Amino acid sequence: MTQKEKPLISVITPTYNAERFIEETIESVLAQTYDHWEMILVDDASQDQTVEIVEKYSRQDERIKLIQLEENSGSAVARNTAMDHANGRFIAFLDSDDLWLPEKLATQLSFMLENNVSFSFTQYRRMTEEGRLTNGVSKVKMQVEYDELMKQCIIGCLTVMLDMERVGHERMVNIRTRQDYVFWLTIMKKGIPAYGIPEVLAYYRLVDNSISSNKLKAAKRNWEVYYKIEEQSLLRSMWYFANYSIRSIIQVLKFKFVK
């Protein structure tokens, strides 16, 4: 495949006060074996040195692009802004504290092109805030559809790649958390399943003060997804929430004993 034949992949990265991790994140993109990409970083009004660090990289590599929001608006707005400026047929998501393995984009793109897939995700390994790898590895299923994903979101945002020519002009709902989960559900309601690649291609950083680290808040947000956003009946919402709760407890216990 010549450089002209290679599909462009747009990497979508929201940033906010990410000065501790953003260099390592960008370096993991620069290290990709697949080189036809653009990285669109949307800074959500950081108050540290995040912007200065990203600007340094953007001066060194024209594939790295910075957009600054005037006021803090949340990850959904930042990701949507990046998608609005994306030029690639494919988009891939990477948060500002997570990492990719060098073969991530090449492996995933080949899988999607060879199997005519519009939505894919991979396994990821959890690491501590300091970057120490744990034994906690996410699970994947060969194919995930709407009803299964409602019971538990097994799709890590940092592993997702989408073919936007097939997905269409979809954007994330403007909520502070779980916007990526709702985005996957929205795509699946169009009859597009997600296909899992059983290979660890990314590292997910466990940051103690992150929004997703609070399990009680996460449970509340999931209920809101079922009942308010997806507008399921009370009984159906309770069914999905029960499945989510049981699976989440099992997952926490597994991670506790493998790390």
JOCOR-V417974 format. One record per pair of residues at least 24 apart in sequence whose ideal C-beta (glycine too) atoms are under 6 Angstrom apart, sorted by the first residue. I is the first residue (numbers start at 1). J is the second residue. D is the distance in whole Angstrom. If there is no record, write none. Layout:
<<I	J	D> <I	J	D>>
This chain:
<<6	36	4> <7	89	5> <7	90	6> <8	36	6> <8	88	4> <9	37	4> <9	88	5> <9	90	5> <9	92	6> <9	105	6> <10	38	5> <10	86	4> <10	88	4> <10	91	5> <11	37	6> <11	39	4> <11	92	5> <11	94	6> <12	79	6> <12	82	4> <12	91	6> <12	93	5> <13	41	5> <13	94	5> <13	96	6> <14	42	5> <14	75	5> <14	78	3> <14	79	5> <15	41	5> <15	43	5> <15	50	5> <15	96	4> <16	44	4> <16	46	5> <17	46	5> <17	48	5> <18	50	5> <18	96	4> <19	48	4> <19	49	4> <19	50	5> <21	97	4> <22	50	6> <22	53	5> <22	96	5> <23	53	6> <25	96	6> <26	57	5> <28	99	4> <28	100	5> <31	102	5> <32	102	6> <32	105	5> <33	102	5> <33	103	5> <33	106	5> <34	105	4> <34	106	4> <38	63	5> <39	64	5> <40	65	5> <40	82	4> <40	85	6> <41	66	5> <42	67	5> <42	78	4> <42	81	5> <42	82	5> <43	68	5> <44	69	5> <44	72	5> <44	78	5> <45	69	6> <45	71	5> <45	72	4> <74	176	5> <76	172	4> <76	174	5> <76	179	4> <79	172	6> <80	171	5> <80	172	6> <89	165	5> <90	161	6> <90	163	6> <91	162	5> <91	164	6> <92	161	5> <93	157	5> <93	160	5> <94	158	6> <95	158	6> <97	205	4> <97	207	6> <98	158	4> <98	204	6> <98	205	6> <99	203	4> <100	202	5> <101	201	5> <104	201	4> <108	161	5> <111	197	6> <117	195	5> <118	163	5> <118	166	4> <118	167	6> <118	192	5> <119	162	6> <119	192	5> <119	194	5> <120	161	5> <120	195	5> <121	155	5> <121	159	5> <121	160	5> <121	194	6> <121	196	6> <122	159	4> <122	197	4> <122	199	6> <122	201	4> <123	199	6> <123	200	5> <124	156	5> <124	159	5> <124	202	4> <124	204	5> <125	200	5> <125	203	5> <126	204	5> <126	206	6> <127	203	5> <127	205	6> <128	206	6> <129	207	5> <134	259	4> <135	258	4> <135	259	6> <136	255	5> <136	258	6> <136	259	6> <137	200	6> <140	196	3> <140	198	5> <141	196	5> <142	196	6> <143	193	5> <143	195	6> <144	194	5> <145	188	6> <145	193	5> <146	188	4> <146	189	6> <150	240	5> <151	240	6> <151	243	4> <152	244	6> <152	247	4> <153	181	5> <155	184	6> <158	202	5> <158	204	6> <159	202	5> <177	211	5> <177	221	5> <178	221	5> <178	225	6> <182	229	6>>
